Amino acid sequence: MNTDSLRRIEEVSISSGKLSFLEIAQDTIYLDIKDVELGDPEVHEELILSVRFANNSFINFFYNDIWSLEFLADFDLKNYRLETAVDFKIKNIKFLDFEYLEQLKEKFSKNKIISLYKDFDLENLRCDFFLLLEFDELAMVVGANQMDFFSQSEKLDDYTLKELSNQWVRYFLRYQSKRNIINKDSICENTSLK
C-alpha cells in the first residue's frame, strides 16, 4: 500500500477504533481492529480491518504495569502461538514512524519482545513495515517484511481501501442529515470529518 493509504488507515482507526483480536502463529501476526470508518454499516454488520504481518515478524509491548499484559498469559511458547480477544481503545496509530517509536520508549518504562528471531533488536529495526498502536495502559509495535490488510470479505489494495472509505463517508453524511433519529451510531457520534 502506498503512503496515502497508510495515512487513511490511521485516520479511519483513530476516532472509534479498538484492537479486538491478536493472533500470533509462528512467523505471522494478525491484528483485528474493529469500529473502523470503512464500509457502510447498513451493508456490513461489523466494520473490521485485519492486518497481517509475516516474514520476520515481531511484536513488542510497551508498558508500566505488568498487569497490562495479562492477556499474554495463554501464550504457548513451545508452539509460538497465541489467540486472544482483547478490547483496547486506540489512542494513537502510526505506520513507519521512528520518532513516535522513540516517544513510546520514553513514555513506558518496560517492554516485552516476542520474536522468533534471536538477533531481533528494537534499537536497530530491520523490517520493511511496522505499525505502532497506543492504548491507555500500554502500547505496541508490530512489524515484518510483509504487511497485508483485509476487510471482512477481501484483501485490500489502495483502490478498495479508498472505496470503503468513501462508502463510510457517504453513510456518515446520510446519518448526519437524519441526526434526530432514535438509533444512535456510536462511530458517527465520535467522528467529525476534517
N, CA and C atoms as a LAMMPS dump frame, in Angstrom:
ITEM: TIMESTEP
0
ITEM: NUMBER OF ATOMS
582
ITEM: BOX BOUNDS ff ff ff
-5.0000000000000000e+02 5.0000000000000000e+02
-5.0000000000000000e+02 5.0000000000000000e+02
-5.0000000000000000e+02 5.0000000000000000e+02
ITEM: ATOMS id mol type element x y z
1 1 1 N 0.832 -1.182 0
2 1 2 C 0 0 0
3 1 3 C 0.874 1.241 0
4 2 1 N 0.364 2.273 -0.622
5 2 2 C 1.134 3.497 -0.677
6 2 3 C 0.96 4.312 0.609
7 3 1 N 1.725 5.377 0.729
8 3 2 C 1.729 6.198 1.94
9 3 3 C 0.36 6.811 2.206
10 4 1 N -0.329 7.254 1.153
11 4 2 C -1.674 7.824 1.339
12 4 3 C -2.623 6.803 1.946
13 5 1 N -2.524 5.564 1.52
14 5 2 C -3.398 4.518 2.067
15 5 3 C -3.082 4.244 3.529
16 6 1 N -1.807 4.248 3.883
17 6 2 C -1.439 4.049 5.288
18 6 3 C -1.966 5.2 6.146
19 7 1 N -1.895 6.424 5.653
20 7 2 C -2.448 7.573 6.39
21 7 3 C -3.967 7.445 6.512
22 8 1 N -4.6 6.952 5.458
23 8 2 C -6.054 6.757 5.504
24 8 3 C -6.41 5.738 6.586
25 9 1 N -5.634 4.671 6.708
26 9 2 C -5.889 3.669 7.747
27 9 3 C -5.734 4.294 9.13
28 10 1 N -4.736 5.141 9.302
29 10 2 C -4.587 5.847 10.578
30 10 3 C -5.837 6.673 10.868
31 11 1 N -6.324 7.408 9.874
32 11 2 C -7.483 8.278 10.06
33 11 3 C -8.766 7.505 10.372
34 12 1 N -8.976 6.381 9.712
35 12 2 C -10.236 5.65 9.907
36 12 3 C -10.233 4.828 11.189
37 13 1 N -9.078 4.705 11.831
38 13 2 C -8.975 3.897 13.05
39 13 3 C -8.953 4.716 14.33
40 14 1 N -8.621 5.98 14.247
41 14 2 C -8.293 6.728 15.452
42 14 3 C -9.503 7.159 16.278
43 15 1 N -10.622 7.528 15.683
44 15 2 C -11.707 8.101 16.486
45 15 3 C -12.486 7.054 17.279
46 16 1 N -12.737 5.893 16.716
47 16 2 C -13.525 4.873 17.417
48 16 3 C -12.884 3.491 17.424
49 17 1 N -11.752 3.341 16.767
50 17 2 C -11.145 2.031 16.596
51 17 3 C -10.704 1.373 17.896
52 18 1 N -10.849 0.045 17.92
53 18 2 C -10.426 -0.756 19.067
54 18 3 C -9.714 -1.992 18.554
55 19 1 N -8.6 -2.321 19.182
56 19 2 C -7.966 -3.595 18.891
57 19 3 C -8.828 -4.66 19.541
58 20 1 N -9.335 -5.602 18.746
59 20 2 C -10.282 -6.593 19.275
60 20 3 C -9.732 -8.012 19.278
61 21 1 N -8.662 -8.276 18.526
62 21 2 C -8.15 -9.64 18.438
63 21 3 C -6.67 -9.596 18.093
64 22 1 N -5.926 -10.494 18.718
65 22 2 C -4.496 -10.634 18.463
66 22 3 C -4.202 -12.116 18.297
67 23 1 N -3.524 -12.452 17.208
68 23 2 C -3.107 -13.837 16.994
69 23 3 C -1.643 -13.849 16.588
70 24 1 N -0.891 -14.707 17.249
71 24 2 C 0.499 -14.955 16.889
72 24 3 C 0.572 -16.431 16.503
73 25 1 N 0.983 -16.701 15.279
74 25 2 C 1.07 -18.069 14.78
75 25 3 C 2.406 -18.233 14.065
76 26 1 N 3.396 -18.706 14.825
77 26 2 C 4.752 -18.844 14.299
78 26 3 C 5.254 -17.487 13.802
79 27 1 N 5.509 -17.361 12.517
80 27 2 C 6.083 -16.132 11.971
81 27 3 C 5.022 -15.177 11.417
82 28 1 N 3.785 -15.339 11.822
83 28 2 C 2.708 -14.482 11.349
84 28 3 C 1.964 -13.903 12.543
85 29 1 N 1.648 -12.625 12.444
86 29 2 C 0.894 -11.94 13.496
87 29 3 C -0.321 -11.288 12.842
88 30 1 N -1.492 -11.518 13.43
89 30 2 C -2.736 -10.936 12.945
90 30 3 C -3.302 -9.994 14.002
91 31 1 N -3.772 -8.84 13.561
92 31 2 C -4.474 -7.9 14.423
93 31 3 C -5.83 -7.6 13.795
94 32 1 N -6.877 -7.577 14.597
95 32 2 C -8.186 -7.122 14.135
96 32 3 C -8.505 -5.817 14.836
97 33 1 N -8.842 -4.819 14.04
98 33 2 C -9.241 -3.52 14.571
99 33 3 C -10.702 -3.326 14.198
100 34 1 N -11.555 -3.208 15.218
101 34 2 C -12.984 -3.058 14.944
102 34 3 C -13.4 -1.598 15.076
103 35 1 N -14.592 -1.314 14.583
104 35 2 C -15.179 0.033 14.604
105 35 3 C -14.341 1.031 13.824
106 36 1 N -13.804 0.585 12.697
107 36 2 C -13.075 1.479 11.807
108 36 3 C -14.066 2.125 10.848
109 37 1 N -13.702 3.26 10.314
110 37 2 C -14.575 4.005 9.414
111 37 3 C -14.354 3.541 7.979
112 38 1 N -14.657 2.282 7.731
113 38 2 C -14.515 1.691 6.397
114 38 3 C -15.779 0.912 6.068
115 39 1 N -16.375 1.195 4.937
116 39 2 C -17.57 0.48 4.519
117 39 3 C -18.83 1.173 4.998
118 40 1 N -19.95 0.566 4.685
119 40 2 C -21.267 1.095 5.043
120 40 3 C -21.872 0.182 6.092
121 41 1 N -22.101 0.67 7.324
122 41 2 C -22.674 -0.179 8.375
123 41 3 C -24.057 -0.737 8.033
124 42 1 N -24.743 -0.118 7.089
125 42 2 C -26.04 -0.655 6.67
126 42 3 C -25.871 -1.904 5.814
127 43 1 N -24.677 -2.085 5.25
128 43 2 C -24.375 -3.248 4.408
129 43 3 C -23.516 -4.259 5.163
130 44 1 N -22.497 -3.764 5.86
131 44 2 C -21.573 -4.621 6.604
132 44 3 C -21.97 -4.632 8.07
133 45 1 N -22.17 -5.819 8.625
134 45 2 C -22.594 -5.927 10.016
135 45 3 C -21.57 -5.336 10.968
136 46 1 N -20.299 -5.653 10.756
137 46 2 C -19.221 -5.106 11.573
138 46 3 C -18.195 -4.449 10.67
139 47 1 N -17.592 -3.396 11.164
140 47 2 C -16.554 -2.706 10.408
141 47 3 C -15.206 -3.077 11.025
142 48 1 N -14.562 -4.085 10.422
143 48 2 C -13.309 -4.624 10.957
144 48 3 C -12.226 -4.543 9.893
145 49 1 N -11.049 -4.111 10.326
146 49 2 C -9.863 -4.112 9.491
147 49 3 C -8.895 -5.117 10.095
148 50 1 N -8.468 -6.086 9.304
149 50 2 C -7.485 -7.068 9.765
150 50 3 C -6.138 -6.749 9.13
151 51 1 N -5.099 -6.849 9.937
152 51 2 C -3.743 -6.593 9.466
153 51 3 C -2.928 -7.852 9.714
154 52 1 N -2.212 -8.3 8.684
155 52 2 C -1.371 -9.491 8.808
156 52 3 C 0.088 -9.093 8.576
157 53 1 N 0.934 -9.481 9.516
158 53 2 C 2.377 -9.272 9.403
159 53 3 C 3.021 -10.641 9.241
160 54 1 N 3.902 -10.786 8.255
161 54 2 C 4.562 -12.074 8.025
162 54 3 C 5.986 -11.833 7.532
163 55 1 N 6.797 -12.88 7.627
164 55 2 C 8.177 -12.86 7.16
165 55 3 C 9.034 -12.001 8.098
166 56 1 N 9.624 -12.657 9.07
167 56 2 C 10.433 -11.998 10.11
168 56 3 C 9.604 -11.072 10.986
169 57 1 N 8.451 -11.551 11.397
170 57 2 C 7.548 -10.709 12.19
171 57 3 C 8.012 -10.606 13.645
172 58 1 N 7.575 -9.536 14.292
173 58 2 C 7.846 -9.323 15.709
174 58 3 C 6.717 -8.491 16.297
175 59 1 N 6.588 -8.561 17.587
176 59 2 C 5.677 -7.675 18.316
177 59 3 C 6.371 -7.294 19.616
178 60 1 N 6.302 -6.043 19.94
179 60 2 C 6.907 -5.526 21.168
180 60 3 C 5.84 -4.733 21.914
181 61 1 N 5.67 -5.065 23.191
182 61 2 C 4.713 -4.365 24.037
183 61 3 C 5.46 -3.413 24.956
184 62 1 N 4.972 -2.192 25.05
185 62 2 C 5.482 -1.201 25.992
186 62 3 C 4.466 -1.076 27.113
187 63 1 N 4.933 -1.058 28.363
188 63 2 C 4.002 -0.999 29.495
189 63 3 C 4.721 -0.467 30.727
190 64 1 N 3.928 -0.089 31.713
191 64 2 C 4.474 0.315 33.01
192 64 3 C 4.102 -0.691 34.097
193 65 1 N 2.929 -1.294 33.97
194 65 2 C 2.412 -2.238 34.957
195 65 3 C 2.28 -3.615 34.296
196 66 1 N 2.882 -4.629 34.889
197 66 2 C 2.874 -5.985 34.314
198 66 3 C 1.457 -6.497 34.08
199 67 1 N 0.498 -6.034 34.867
200 67 2 C -0.893 -6.495 34.704
201 67 3 C -1.503 -6.018 33.387
202 68 1 N -0.887 -5.044 32.758
203 68 2 C -1.348 -4.597 31.439
204 68 3 C -1.162 -5.679 30.384
205 69 1 N -0.274 -6.657 30.678
206 69 2 C -0.003 -7.741 29.726
207 69 3 C -0.687 -9.049 30.11
208 70 1 N -1.673 -8.977 30.96
209 70 2 C -2.358 -10.183 31.425
210 70 3 C -2.898 -11.029 30.269
211 71 1 N -3.271 -10.401 29.177
212 71 2 C -3.802 -11.131 28.018
213 71 3 C -2.764 -12.052 27.377
214 72 1 N -1.491 -11.904 27.71
215 72 2 C -0.438 -12.78 27.172
216 72 3 C -0.261 -14.063 27.977
217 73 1 N -1.042 -14.24 29.028
218 73 2 C -0.882 -15.396 29.92
219 73 3 C -1.02 -16.726 29.182
220 74 1 N -1.803 -16.764 28.12
221 74 2 C -2.03 -18.01 27.384
222 74 3 C -1.059 -18.22 26.224
223 75 1 N -0.018 -17.414 26.142
224 75 2 C 0.948 -17.573 25.061
225 75 3 C 1.645 -18.919 25.181
226 76 1 N 1.606 -19.717 24.116
227 76 2 C 2.235 -21.029 24.066
228 76 3 C 3.642 -20.861 23.482
229 77 1 N 4.623 -20.793 24.353
230 77 2 C 5.995 -20.543 23.925
231 77 3 C 6.549 -21.694 23.09
232 78 1 N 6.18 -22.925 23.439
233 78 2 C 6.688 -24.096 22.72
234 78 3 C 6.257 -24.068 21.248
235 79 1 N 4.99 -23.786 20.994
236 79 2 C 4.467 -23.753 19.624
237 79 3 C 4.405 -22.342 19.049
238 80 1 N 4.83 -21.378 19.842
239 80 2 C 4.843 -19.983 19.439
240 80 3 C 3.468 -19.564 18.922
241 81 1 N 2.478 -19.661 19.809
242 81 2 C 1.092 -19.448 19.395
243 81 3 C 0.303 -18.716 20.472
244 82 1 N -0.549 -17.809 20.017
245 82 2 C -1.468 -17.095 20.894
246 82 3 C -2.665 -16.652 20.073
247 83 1 N -3.853 -16.895 20.59
248 83 2 C -5.078 -16.338 20.036
249 83 3 C -5.842 -15.763 21.202
250 84 1 N -6.109 -14.464 21.158
251 84 2 C -6.796 -13.854 22.281
252 84 3 C -7.653 -12.679 21.834
253 85 1 N -8.842 -12.622 22.408
254 85 2 C -9.713 -11.465 22.198
255 85 3 C -9.319 -10.401 23.214
256 86 1 N -9.245 -9.184 22.759
257 86 2 C -8.926 -8.053 23.628
258 86 3 C -9.902 -6.927 23.3
259 87 1 N -9.872 -5.886 24.087
260 87 2 C -10.736 -4.738 23.824
261 87 3 C -9.98 -3.483 24.273
262 88 1 N -9.063 -3.038 23.416
263 88 2 C -8.232 -1.882 23.722
264 88 3 C -8.6 -0.723 22.803
265 89 1 N -9.081 0.365 23.376
266 89 2 C -9.402 1.567 22.617
267 89 3 C -8.108 2.194 22.113
268 90 1 N -8.056 2.471 20.831
269 90 2 C -6.858 3.033 20.219
270 90 3 C -6.789 4.536 20.512
271 91 1 N -5.701 4.945 21.139
272 91 2 C -5.447 6.368 21.378
273 91 3 C -4.655 6.977 20.236
274 92 1 N -3.759 6.172 19.664
275 92 2 C -2.955 6.657 18.555
276 92 3 C -2.491 5.473 17.718
277 93 1 N -2.333 5.713 16.437
278 93 2 C -1.874 4.688 15.5
279 93 3 C -0.981 5.359 14.468
280 94 1 N 0.159 4.755 14.21
281 94 2 C 1.116 5.31 13.249
282 94 3 C 1.803 4.167 12.508
283 95 1 N 2.137 4.409 11.26
284 95 2 C 2.935 3.479 10.467
285 95 3 C 4.308 4.086 10.236
286 96 1 N 5.344 3.265 10.371
287 96 2 C 6.705 3.629 9.971
288 96 3 C 7.147 4.977 10.54
289 97 1 N 6.896 5.195 11.813
290 97 2 C 7.205 6.482 12.434
291 97 3 C 8.244 6.272 13.55
292 98 1 N 9.504 6.464 13.218
293 98 2 C 10.584 6.245 14.181
294 98 3 C 10.545 7.25 15.331
295 99 1 N 10.128 8.461 15.052
296 99 2 C 10.043 9.474 16.107
297 99 3 C 9.003 9.07 17.151
298 100 1 N 7.844 8.593 16.693
299 100 2 C 6.805 8.15 17.63
300 100 3 C 7.272 6.911 18.408
301 101 1 N 8.012 6.025 17.757
302 101 2 C 8.58 4.858 18.435
303 101 3 C 9.465 5.308 19.595
304 102 1 N 10.284 6.301 19.379
305 102 2 C 11.146 6.814 20.446
306 102 3 C 10.326 7.425 21.577
307 103 1 N 9.226 8.1 21.243
308 103 2 C 8.345 8.669 22.27
309 103 3 C 7.731 7.578 23.141
310 104 1 N 7.338 6.473 22.52
311 104 2 C 6.761 5.362 23.286
312 104 3 C 7.8 4.735 24.205
313 105 1 N 9.034 4.618 23.73
314 105 2 C 10.104 4.07 24.568
315 105 3 C 10.314 4.929 25.816
316 106 1 N 10.177 6.235 25.657
317 106 2 C 10.356 7.144 26.792
318 106 3 C 9.144 7.14 27.719
319 107 1 N 7.95 6.989 27.14
320 107 2 C 6.712 7.072 27.925
321 107 3 C 6.507 5.863 28.826
322 108 1 N 6.908 4.687 28.345
323 108 2 C 6.704 3.446 29.094
324 108 3 C 8.037 2.931 29.617
325 109 1 N 8.028 2.42 30.839
326 109 2 C 9.289 2.033 31.485
327 109 3 C 9.763 0.626 31.138
328 110 1 N 8.862 -0.227 30.641
329 110 2 C 9.233 -1.624 30.37
330 110 3 C 8.772 -2.02 28.973
331 111 1 N 9.387 -3.094 28.455
332 111 2 C 8.9 -3.646 27.193
333 111 3 C 9.084 -5.152 27.172
334 112 1 N 8.286 -5.8 26.345
335 112 2 C 8.304 -7.258 26.18
336 112 3 C 8.317 -7.548 24.687
337 113 1 N 9.371 -8.188 24.214
338 113 2 C 9.515 -8.512 22.795
339 113 3 C 9.136 -9.967 22.559
340 114 1 N 8.363 -10.201 21.509
341 114 2 C 8.058 -11.563 21.07
342 114 3 C 8.484 -11.662 19.609
343 115 1 N 9.496 -12.464 19.364
344 115 2 C 10.015 -12.661 18.015
345 115 3 C 10.701 -14.019 17.955
346 116 1 N 10.532 -14.701 16.85
347 116 2 C 11.213 -15.978 16.648
348 116 3 C 12.704 -15.788 16.397
349 117 1 N 13.101 -14.578 16.075
350 117 2 C 14.466 -14.34 15.641
351 117 3 C 15.323 -13.851 16.796
352 118 1 N 16.316 -14.633 17.119
353 118 2 C 17.169 -14.364 18.279
354 118 3 C 17.918 -13.038 18.162
355 119 1 N 18.234 -12.632 16.934
356 119 2 C 19 -11.409 16.756
357 119 3 C 18.118 -10.17 16.598
358 120 1 N 16.838 -10.296 16.912
359 120 2 C 15.945 -9.144 16.8
360 120 3 C 16.379 -8.052 17.777
361 121 1 N 16.407 -6.825 17.302
362 121 2 C 16.82 -5.698 18.132
363 121 3 C 15.913 -4.507 17.827
364 122 1 N 15.135 -4.105 18.805
365 122 2 C 14.228 -2.977 18.638
366 122 3 C 14.982 -1.679 18.369
367 123 1 N 16.201 -1.598 18.854
368 123 2 C 17.01 -0.387 18.645
369 123 3 C 17.535 -0.291 17.214
370 124 1 N 17.488 -1.398 16.492
371 124 2 C 18.003 -1.432 15.131
372 124 3 C 17 -2.194 14.256
373 125 1 N 15.832 -1.604 14.066
374 125 2 C 14.765 -2.274 13.307
375 125 3 C 15.188 -2.517 11.871
376 126 1 N 15.057 -3.759 11.463
377 126 2 C 15.395 -4.132 10.09
378 126 3 C 14.218 -4.86 9.48
379 127 1 N 13.127 -4.14 9.323
380 127 2 C 11.947 -4.71 8.678
381 127 3 C 11.388 -3.666 7.717
382 128 1 N 10.61 -4.13 6.77
383 128 2 C 10.065 -3.22 5.76
384 128 3 C 8.882 -2.415 6.284
385 129 1 N 8.12 -2.99 7.218
386 129 2 C 6.899 -2.34 7.702
387 129 3 C 6.798 -2.471 9.21
388 130 1 N 6.25 -1.449 9.847
389 130 2 C 5.871 -1.588 11.244
390 130 3 C 4.725 -0.633 11.569
391 131 1 N 3.946 -1.061 12.528
392 131 2 C 2.75 -0.34 12.972
393 131 3 C 2.876 -0.106 14.469
394 132 1 N 2.583 1.111 14.896
395 132 2 C 2.605 1.466 16.314
396 132 3 C 1.179 1.742 16.765
397 133 1 N 0.779 1.127 17.865
398 133 2 C -0.544 1.339 18.448
399 133 3 C -0.375 1.732 19.91
400 134 1 N -1.053 2.79 20.317
401 134 2 C -1.036 3.187 21.722
402 134 3 C -2.44 3.099 22.287
403 135 1 N -2.519 2.528 23.5
404 135 2 C -3.777 2.398 24.232
405 135 3 C -3.611 3.107 25.576
406 136 1 N -4.566 2.957 26.477
407 136 2 C -4.467 3.639 27.767
408 136 3 C -3.29 3.157 28.6
409 137 1 N -3.148 1.855 28.778
410 137 2 C -2.166 1.307 29.707
411 137 3 C -0.943 0.693 29.05
412 138 1 N -0.933 0.607 27.741
413 138 2 C 0.191 0.001 27.036
414 138 3 C 0.232 0.476 25.601
415 139 1 N 1.297 0.099 24.927
416 139 2 C 1.445 0.389 23.507
417 139 3 C 2.138 -0.811 22.875
418 140 1 N 2.11 -0.873 21.568
419 140 2 C 2.786 -1.974 20.879
420 140 3 C 3.323 -1.503 19.543
421 141 1 N 4.382 -2.158 19.135
422 141 2 C 4.894 -2.012 17.785
423 141 3 C 4.925 -3.416 17.199
424 142 1 N 4.349 -3.545 16.003
425 142 2 C 4.288 -4.826 15.299
426 142 3 C 4.91 -4.598 13.931
427 143 1 N 5.771 -5.504 13.514
428 143 2 C 6.41 -5.31 12.227
429 143 3 C 6.808 -6.608 11.564
430 144 1 N 7.175 -6.496 10.293
431 144 2 C 7.606 -7.644 9.495
432 144 3 C 8.053 -7.126 8.13
433 145 1 N 8.456 -8.038 7.29
434 145 2 C 8.818 -7.672 5.929
435 145 3 C 7.628 -7.705 4.98
436 146 1 N 6.505 -8.208 5.453
437 146 2 C 5.281 -8.233 4.648
438 146 3 C 4.125 -7.781 5.524
439 147 1 N 3.273 -6.898 4.979
440 147 2 C 2.112 -6.401 5.707
441 147 3 C 0.942 -6.352 4.737
442 148 1 N -0.159 -7.007 5.117
443 148 2 C -1.353 -7.043 4.273
444 148 3 C -2.562 -6.622 5.086
445 149 1 N -3.557 -6.071 4.394
446 149 2 C -4.787 -5.607 5.022
447 149 3 C -5.983 -6.33 4.411
448 150 1 N -6.979 -6.618 5.265
449 150 2 C -8.171 -7.326 4.827
450 150 3 C -9.407 -6.692 5.446
451 151 1 N -10.492 -6.677 4.675
452 151 2 C -11.801 -6.359 5.242
453 151 3 C -12.443 -7.7 5.573
454 152 1 N -13.727 -7.708 5.897
455 152 2 C -14.392 -8.967 6.196
456 152 3 C -14.407 -9.907 4.995
457 153 1 N -14.355 -9.33 3.784
458 153 2 C -14.573 -10.17 2.608
459 153 3 C -13.444 -10.185 1.589
460 154 1 N -12.441 -9.326 1.746
461 154 2 C -11.433 -9.266 0.696
462 154 3 C -10.117 -8.681 1.194
463 155 1 N -9.061 -8.997 0.437
464 155 2 C -7.768 -8.366 0.672
465 155 3 C -7.859 -6.948 0.116
466 156 1 N -7.33 -5.993 0.861
467 156 2 C -7.442 -4.6 0.456
468 156 3 C -6.206 -4.14 -0.298
469 157 1 N -6.445 -3.367 -1.327
470 157 2 C -5.381 -2.653 -2.014
471 157 3 C -5.725 -1.167 -1.926
472 158 1 N -4.949 -0.322 -2.539
473 158 2 C -5.174 1.118 -2.438
474 158 3 C -6.57 1.506 -2.92
475 159 1 N -7.001 0.926 -4.036
476 159 2 C -8.298 1.278 -4.612
477 159 3 C -9.455 0.835 -3.71
478 160 1 N -9.444 -0.429 -3.265
479 160 2 C -10.566 -0.911 -2.448
480 160 3 C -10.605 -0.206 -1.093
481 161 1 N -9.454 0.144 -0.544
482 161 2 C -9.426 0.897 0.708
483 161 3 C -10.086 2.263 0.514
484 162 1 N -9.75 2.928 -0.566
485 162 2 C -10.352 4.243 -0.845
486 162 3 C -11.86 4.105 -1.053
487 163 1 N -12.282 3.073 -1.749
488 163 2 C -13.711 2.866 -1.985
489 163 3 C -14.459 2.611 -0.672
490 164 1 N -13.895 1.777 0.208
491 164 2 C -14.532 1.527 1.506
492 164 3 C -14.574 2.799 2.354
493 165 1 N -13.545 3.601 2.276
494 165 2 C -13.528 4.873 2.99
495 165 3 C -14.622 5.801 2.454
496 166 1 N -14.776 5.853 1.143
497 166 2 C -15.824 6.673 0.533
498 166 3 C -17.216 6.183 0.919
499 167 1 N -17.406 4.863 0.988
500 167 2 C -18.695 4.321 1.424
501 167 3 C -19.027 4.79 2.829
502 168 1 N -18.023 4.776 3.704
503 168 2 C -18.274 5.202 5.073
504 168 3 C -18.61 6.691 5.128
505 169 1 N -17.931 7.523 4.346
506 169 2 C -18.214 8.964 4.329
507 169 3 C -19.638 9.203 3.854
508 170 1 N -20.078 8.498 2.827
509 170 2 C -21.467 8.646 2.354
510 170 3 C -22.457 8.241 3.45
511 171 1 N -22.167 7.146 4.145
512 171 2 C -23.013 6.721 5.268
513 171 3 C -23.029 7.795 6.351
514 172 1 N -21.871 8.338 6.697
515 172 2 C -21.762 9.37 7.726
516 172 3 C -22.597 10.597 7.344
517 173 1 N -22.526 11.023 6.098
518 173 2 C -23.294 12.194 5.656
519 173 3 C -24.795 11.926 5.713
520 174 1 N -25.22 10.715 5.333
521 174 2 C -26.648 10.356 5.46
522 174 3 C -27.063 10.38 6.928
523 175 1 N -26.23 9.838 7.789
524 175 2 C -26.513 9.81 9.222
525 175 3 C -26.643 11.232 9.768
526 176 1 N -25.719 12.107 9.396
527 176 2 C -25.755 13.489 9.882
528 176 3 C -26.997 14.235 9.408
529 177 1 N -27.467 13.918 8.209
530 177 2 C -28.662 14.597 7.705
531 177 3 C -29.927 14.157 8.442
532 178 1 N -29.903 12.993 9.103
533 178 2 C -31.036 12.471 9.873
534 178 3 C -30.701 12.434 11.354
535 179 1 N -29.988 13.396 11.827
536 179 2 C -29.396 13.355 13.163
537 179 3 C -30.397 13.164 14.297
538 180 1 N -31.659 13.466 14.082
539 180 2 C -32.63 13.337 15.156
540 180 3 C -33.194 11.916 15.282
541 181 1 N -32.559 10.958 14.643
542 181 2 C -33.039 9.586 14.714
543 181 3 C -32.824 8.985 16.095
544 182 1 N -33.614 7.989 16.414
545 182 2 C -33.532 7.346 17.727
546 182 3 C -32.316 6.451 17.831
547 183 1 N -32.018 5.711 16.779
548 183 2 C -30.878 4.793 16.801
549 183 3 C -29.586 5.561 16.569
550 184 1 N -28.812 5.699 17.613
551 184 2 C -27.55 6.413 17.518
552 184 3 C -26.454 5.48 17.019
553 185 1 N -25.573 5.99 16.187
554 185 2 C -24.414 5.259 15.712
555 185 3 C -23.211 5.806 16.473
556 186 1 N -22.642 4.981 17.347
557 186 2 C -21.561 5.459 18.212
558 186 3 C -20.337 5.904 17.416
559 187 1 N -20.066 5.256 16.303
560 187 2 C -18.909 5.653 15.494
561 187 3 C -19.143 7.042 14.908
562 188 1 N -20.347 7.273 14.361
563 188 2 C -20.649 8.592 13.791
564 188 3 C -20.678 9.673 14.866
565 189 1 N -21.157 9.328 16.045
566 189 2 C -21.23 10.307 17.127
567 189 3 C -19.836 10.737 17.601
568 190 1 N -18.843 9.873 17.444
569 190 2 C -17.484 10.184 17.886
570 190 3 C -16.618 10.76 16.784
571 191 1 N -17.193 10.988 15.616
572 191 2 C -16.409 11.393 14.45
573 191 3 C -16.821 12.768 13.968
574 192 1 N -15.857 13.523 13.579
575 192 2 C -16.123 14.767 12.856
576 192 3 C -15.179 14.761 11.659
577 193 1 N -15.749 14.832 10.486
578 193 2 C -14.91 14.805 9.291
579 193 3 C -14.053 16.055 9.215
580 194 1 N -12.82 15.868 8.831
581 194 2 C -11.89 17.001 8.739
582 194 3 C -11.976 17.633 7.365
